[in-house]
């Protein structure tokens, strides 16, 4: 069970399950990117497809008759400007949810800066590890 934690939730606004992604033996935690109070999110632009990951299932109300959210496979994409070792996305083509590898030394603010730099300078040299 993948329950309450920091980040966005899967299964809707009322759910308390953390937005987790398992890809190639690594666990990523989902984060929405909202740079201001108006809710204008930083664009997480999906790059090349990396493969298939899994969103673990969740049953945040085990005594409810509802079966919860089952595990399911999802396509995983690189984020333009960010090494997949640190973060990926599953939303394509527009993106939106940043999944940060739980042991990455890159923080959310650092990754946001990389993504914003990529938006300002879309040339290949903007990609960083």
C-alpha positions as CSV (number, residue, x, y, z in Angstrom):
1,X,0.0,0.0,0.0
2,X,1.3,3.4,-0.9
3,X,-0.4,5.9,1.3
4,X,-0.2,9.5,2.5
5,X,2.9,11.4,1.8
6,X,4.2,14.6,0.3
7,X,3.3,15.3,-3.3
8,X,0.3,14.9,-5.5
9,X,-2.2,12.1,-5.0
10,X,-3.4,9.4,-7.4
11,X,-7.1,8.7,-7.7
12,X,-8.4,12.2,-7.2
13,X,-8.4,15.1,-4.8
14,X,-10.0,13.1,-2.0
15,X,-7.5,10.2,-2.1
16,X,-4.6,10.1,0.5
17,X,-2.4,7.8,-1.5
18,X,1.0,9.2,-2.6
19,X,1.6,9.5,-6.3
20,X,4.3,6.9,-6.6
21,X,6.0,5.5,-9.7
22,X,8.3,2.5,-9.8
23,X,10.6,2.4,-12.8
24,X,13.7,0.2,-13.2
25,X,13.9,-0.7,-9.5
26,X,13.7,3.0,-8.4
27,X,10.8,4.7,-6.6
28,X,9.8,8.2,-7.7
29,X,7.4,10.5,-5.8
30,X,5.0,12.7,-7.8
31,X,5.1,16.4,-7.4
32,X,2.9,19.1,-9.0
33,X,4.9,22.1,-10.1
34,X,3.1,25.3,-9.1
35,X,5.4,28.4,-9.1
36,X,2.8,30.8,-7.9
37,X,-0.5,31.1,-6.1
38,X,-2.5,31.4,-9.3
39,X,-1.7,27.7,-10.0
40,X,0.2,28.3,-13.3
41,X,2.3,25.2,-13.4
42,X,5.8,25.0,-14.8
43,X,5.5,22.9,-18.0
44,X,7.1,19.5,-17.6
45,X,7.8,18.7,-21.2
46,X,8.0,15.0,-21.9
47,X,11.0,13.9,-23.9
48,X,11.8,10.5,-25.3
49,X,9.9,7.5,-24.0
50,X,12.1,5.5,-21.6
51,X,9.9,2.4,-21.1
52,X,7.2,1.2,-18.8
53,X,6.9,1.8,-15.1
54,X,4.2,0.9,-12.5
55,X,2.0,3.1,-10.4
56,X,1.5,1.0,-7.3
57,X,-2.0,0.2,-6.2
58,X,-3.5,1.9,-3.1
59,X,-6.4,1.2,-0.8
60,X,-6.5,4.3,1.5
61,X,-9.9,3.1,3.0
62,X,-9.4,-0.6,3.7
63,X,-12.7,-0.9,5.6
64,X,-14.7,0.6,2.7
65,X,-16.4,-1.6,0.1
66,X,-14.4,0.2,-2.6
67,X,-11.6,-1.9,-3.9
68,X,-9.1,1.1,-4.1
69,X,-6.8,1.8,-7.0
70,X,-5.1,-1.2,-8.5
71,X,-1.5,-1.2,-9.7
72,X,-1.1,-0.4,-13.3
73,X,1.6,-0.1,-15.9
74,X,2.3,3.4,-17.3
75,X,4.6,4.8,-20.0
76,X,7.6,6.7,-18.6
77,X,9.2,9.6,-20.3
78,X,12.3,11.6,-19.8
79,X,11.8,15.3,-19.0
80,X,13.6,17.7,-21.3
81,X,16.5,19.2,-19.4
82,X,16.6,16.7,-16.6
83,X,18.5,13.4,-16.3
84,X,16.1,10.5,-15.7
85,X,18.2,9.4,-12.8
86,X,16.7,12.3,-10.9
87,X,13.2,12.7,-12.3
88,X,10.8,11.5,-15.0
89,X,7.2,12.1,-16.1
90,X,4.4,9.8,-17.2
91,X,2.2,12.5,-18.7
92,X,2.6,12.8,-22.5
93,X,2.8,14.9,-24.5
94,X,2.0,17.9,-22.3
95,X,3.5,16.6,-19.1
96,X,2.5,18.1,-15.8
97,X,3.6,15.7,-13.0
98,X,7.2,15.6,-12.0
99,X,8.3,12.3,-10.5
100,X,11.5,12.7,-8.4
101,X,13.6,9.7,-7.6
102,X,13.4,9.4,-3.8
103,X,17.1,9.1,-3.3
104,X,18.1,11.8,-5.8
105,X,20.4,14.5,-4.6
106,X,18.4,17.0,-6.7
107,X,15.7,18.9,-4.8
108,X,12.4,20.2,-6.2
109,X,13.7,23.8,-6.5
110,X,16.8,22.6,-8.3
111,X,14.8,20.5,-10.7
112,X,12.3,23.4,-11.3
113,X,15.3,25.6,-12.2
114,X,16.5,23.0,-14.7
115,X,13.1,22.7,-16.3
116,X,12.6,26.5,-16.5
117,X,16.1,26.9,-18.0
118,X,15.1,24.4,-20.7
119,X,11.9,26.4,-21.4
120,X,14.0,29.6,-21.9
121,X,16.7,27.9,-24.0
122,X,15.3,24.8,-25.8
123,X,18.7,24.0,-27.5
124,X,20.2,20.6,-26.8
125,X,23.0,22.1,-24.6
126,X,20.5,23.0,-21.9
127,X,20.2,19.3,-20.9
128,X,22.1,18.6,-17.7
129,X,22.9,15.7,-15.5
